[in-house]
Amino acid sequence: MTGPTDPPIAAVTGATGFLGSRLCRRLLADGWTVRGLCRPTSDRGDLEGVEWHVGDVLDTETLRPLVDGADAVFHLAGIGLWSAGPETVREVNRDGTERVLEACRDGDVGRVVFTSTSGTRRPQGDADFADETDVAEPIGAYQASKAEAEDLVDRYADTDGDAVTVHPTSIFGPGDGAFTAQLLSMGVERTMPAHLPGGLSIVGVSDVVDGLLAAYDRGTAGEHYILGGENLTYDRAVSRIAETVGGSPARIRVPATAIHAAGPVAEVVDAVADRRVFPFDREMATLATRRLFYSSRKASEELGYEYRPLEAHVPEAMEWYQAEIR
Ligand SMILES: NC(=O)c1ccc[n+]([C@@H]2O[C@H](COP(=O)([O-])OP(=O)(O)OC[C@H]3O[C@@H](n4cnc5c(N)ncnc54)[C@H](OP(=O)(O)O)[C@@H]3O)[C@@H](O)[C@H]2O)c1
């Protein structure tokens, strides 16, 4: 591609998802032309202004016109073990990425920004934090499929085109009926357990969107960037949510979406909480008791990436949470 089009064009896979819909809104607000991939069954919500391409991430015929002529291809379509079996997970995450890259190779495309997961990295030995270099042996089909997809993206960046990979940690924000709804319910419900083992990096969805745009603007081709947030023990995260929403355990029902989307997670905590709490599948359950903390230093230094504290993201998420259960 010779240079950016005016207005710039973005192609977004996973445009109807939690992160993708937020990214589309931001791109539209910033004046981009936005093409979104959606399936016939996808809920497009209130996303107005997106040029929809209906199909599947495994369908090359749909992908070609989606990406051809795009300055940026944000590849976010993905699926976890909480909503599909291992074969489908591999198909969508690994093969889907392969199809997207094929379409990009065939077309005239600027930069591909691939959204993987921090789960392909883990703190090594006694280290407190993981960074991009801490490549971990994948646990389960989700991590394995993302790791394989990362290799495909690296190879594409080496030989065919321009691509960068971002690794968000656990994303918190409105519209996420899984992790966010669970964490909020723990902060406001009297019935939730007071003490949980382990910890994680929690990043606001708006910060991840900033990171995606920064990776497009300033990332180096072939590089990987962790997009993390605050590293918190579960206890600390839950108590800070409780403090932010007024400190009194609200009498709020858990939304059906939270229960529906919870998916298989750390069983020991599930048993205590009588609810699924961790953003892990069954195979990854042992990780739930660890502190999975991440450093976003590279993204900060090279992309100018910044994240805000959990409190900054709670009000918007809480507003959504309360509306969801009415
Ligand atoms: N949420 C997190 O904490 C987190 C953390 C790290 C990385 N990530 C990664 O970030 C990306 C977005 O996550 P998210 O939380 O926004 O997930 P999400 O809400 O489940 O959205 C997934 C998106 O992928 C689409 N999709 C799934 N299978 C598809 C297929 N076969 N063809 C076309 N589209 C398909 C979905 O379409 P439908 O609307 O039709 O279902 C949806 O738009 C994923 O790649 C995920 O692995 C997420």
The ligand as an ORCA input file, in Angstrom:
! r2SCAN-3c Opt
* xyz 0 1
  N     -11.982    -10.306     26.687
  C     -10.751    -10.511     27.151
  O     -10.499    -10.422     28.366
  C      -9.622    -10.832     26.196
  C      -8.319    -10.894     26.703
  C      -7.274    -11.163     25.831
  C      -7.527    -11.367     24.488
  N      -8.802    -11.311     24.023
  C      -9.010    -11.529     22.583
  O      -9.607    -10.374     22.053
  C     -10.462    -10.716     20.965
  C     -11.836    -10.117     21.215
  O     -12.329    -10.648     22.447
  P     -13.765    -10.262     23.017
  O     -13.671    -10.338     24.499
  O     -14.281     -9.022     22.387
  O     -14.599    -11.529     22.529
  P     -16.133    -11.632     22.110
  O     -16.951    -10.583     22.746
  O     -16.495    -13.063     22.340
  O     -16.094    -11.348     20.546
  C     -15.605    -12.284     19.642
  C     -15.889    -11.800     18.247
  O     -15.407    -12.788     17.319
  C     -16.451    -13.099     16.428
  N     -16.335    -14.452     15.909
  C     -16.278    -15.617     16.603
  N     -16.237    -16.656     15.760
  C     -16.269    -16.143     14.500
  C     -16.266    -16.711     13.199
  N     -16.217    -18.043     13.009
  N     -16.311    -15.872     12.133
  C     -16.372    -14.542     12.301
  N     -16.390    -13.952     13.507
  C     -16.343    -14.744     14.590
  C     -17.717    -12.918     17.238
  O     -18.839    -12.819     16.387
  P     -20.343    -13.002     16.947
  O     -20.783    -11.658     17.423
  O     -21.107    -13.499     15.785
  O     -20.264    -14.019     18.056
  C     -17.372    -11.613     17.955
  O     -17.545    -10.517     17.102
  C     -10.463    -12.232     20.878
  O      -9.569    -12.639     19.872
  C      -9.957    -12.670     22.246
  O      -9.288    -13.905     22.181
  C      -9.851    -11.040     24.832
*
